[in-house]
Amino acid sequence: MFGAKDSELAAQNKPLWQCYLGRFNDIHVPIRLECVKFASHCLMNHPDLAKDLTEYLRVRSHDPEEAIRHDVIVSIVTAAKKDLSLVNDALLNIVKERTLDKRWRVRKEAMMGLASIYRKYSLQGEGGREASKQISWIKDKLLHIYYQNSIDDRLLVERVFAQYMVPFNLETTERMKCLYYLYATLDTNAVKALNEMWKCQNMLRNHVKDLLDLIKKPKSEASSKAVFAKVMVITRNLPDPGKAQDFVKKLAQVLEDDERIRDQLETLVSPTCSCKQAEVCVRDITKKLGSPKQPSNPFLEMVKFLLERIAPVHIDTESISALIKQVNKSIDGTADDEEEGVPTEEAIRAGLELLKVLSFTHPVSFHSAETFESLLGCLKMDDEKVAEAALQIFKNTGNKMEESFPHIKSVLLPVLQAKAKRGPPRQAKYAIHCINAMFSNRDTHFAQIFEPLHKSLDPANLEQLITPLTTLGHLAQLAPEQFAAPLKSLVANFIVKDLLMNDRIPGKKTTKLWVSDDEVSPETMAKIQGIKLMVRWLLGVKNNQSKSGNSTLRMLTAILHSDGDLTEQGRMGKPDMSRLRLAAACALLKLAQEPCYHEIITLEQYQLCALVINDECYQVRQCFAQKLHRGLCRLRLPLEYMAVFALCAKDPVKERRAHARQCLVKNVNIRREYLKQHAAISDKLLSLLPEYVVPYTIHLLAHDPDYVKVQDIEQLKEIKE
């Protein structure tokens, strides 16, 4: 009676309506369920009652009964799909909240509901601009779910992305346009999630490729063991690993016996597979493995999951070409950026960022003359970020360029050499790495860059020093046998004596501890590059340079000891000193990642480096903590560096303390996971088992400069923290 189309009952008999609403909180589950189901009719036929219903639906969305929470979502989504104006933001927020429900069935309903609302109003633009704007948060929210630990959630995000956000069945140009503008409008965390998604899919694709290679080898005990290890790795990337393990074993057996399926799967995981080919392969494999007699076949379901994760449904050579054309349109000003609500500058940057990410995961898709020519055009643009991205893409994708695209190589080489000598420092770095990755006779090209730069270093001209020092450092690291000797005297005489020990320009008087990059003096920038050059030179010549290593470490420690100002004049500004302390501490972390240098770092040097995490300057603490975390996550830094996070308990800023706690937890988990997967490495237990961090922590706390009196209660409280 309340919900019927022309009913006026709720308005005419308010007490009865209020009584009815009370039943949303009834003690009996079936009654509450009935009320929740009724809500969608009411919302669709009586938009004016939405306000009354919202609060009751919100309470029911926290109902202890899973079925009721599930139906709340169904009711709201059904109404929203009929017409978005029927549901207010509070109702949509209920659905958003339930994407984190503890039950998978409810989370799935909420995610699929949001996805279908997004496709209808954002992609197909059914409610016009206003509607699209109202739900613009959905795309970010759906991708954020990729941060959840459960594999089910992550697989659903992948499915939603391929079917609802950038539908794979759109034709190539449309699909890439859709991806281009989506990527440009996502928030930072959603972009990270999407990049991570491609990385995970790519990793799984490589695992399946490895499995196929192992299966093709002649059978032996070793090969069977290797196949089993691969099966375990693949299993971890599928829902319900317990059951999945048996199915993946079965799949490995099928691949051994059935050559046709093996060939299809090989095509699917080959880097040259096109999106159209991928569809055919998936169809054929599922058809061959399925049987009409058995409609519900859990083995086939699992294989479908696996194929869905590894099939390249969005990206192939044709797609990359279309994406680059889309970027070029924005560059020429012929794209409809403003219409899509993205400023052109942002669109171009996001487009190149997107290409850069794809150049890691799909490098072979870039191998076409058209693509490379467009990238050459980007290299010559004035926008530094654009040229930088283009260089990184060349570095990731250009390994076959010499034989396949000689005409591009001949144009590219002089551009790279010019950038290495005179470009901005970051471009110079990537230019050197490009030459290293692409050209067989790199030594000749390197020599042509090295000679003029080495001769032209002039300490009086600080602005002109930064790029040459960057370039020389990378040359020293990539080709130590070629440049280690000539650089030895440069490091000792020029960098240490001329550059680091001297002050040419007095620093600005300021009370600030940090200034933005463009305000840092050229002298400080040159000194930072000098420190980096020393470290890169040492990393290049590693093992036989403990004497040079010792003197560099002493130099870095001296910088930390002197608050960053080594010069006799002592005229450096505070922000410059902060930068140099950070550079010295990061340099120590870099050297500690090489066993030969880690051995010669003294206890005092280790303690000084650790104390940088308590530096007076917030940005120094922040950058140092990030570098420390990165080195530990890659298992490159020795375990004692994990103890450094304990010193963050004294940080006055809450976010820094929280960040340190997260880093610690993540590193402990990474190490435990690694030990689980590599059970045989007991000789390395001391350096991996997270519990062994405790003695190092105690050592650092005992040597904390603030802990002077053993009896001081306040200081002991800090230590306890």
Disulfide bonds with the S-S distance in Angstrom:
none
